């Protein structure tokens, strides 16, 4: 049979080892949370950039359509579609603001 002092020493060593592992895992967890937050911010910025580019594209199409003296057929449909899309987007924004 192992003397109680030796058993106590083994238990203390194991507890210290567990505390060190816990601290290491806690630091790793914190680091991973920071990485997730950073990636979420990057994703948000990318989405904003994409939205801006899409808006610029729509505006360029609208300006090109407006620059033509008369709208015919497909151009007229595209312009009407673009205006309808703007109206829907404005309605969504108003709905979000009212929530």
Beta strands, then each sheet from edge to edge (+ up, - down):
end
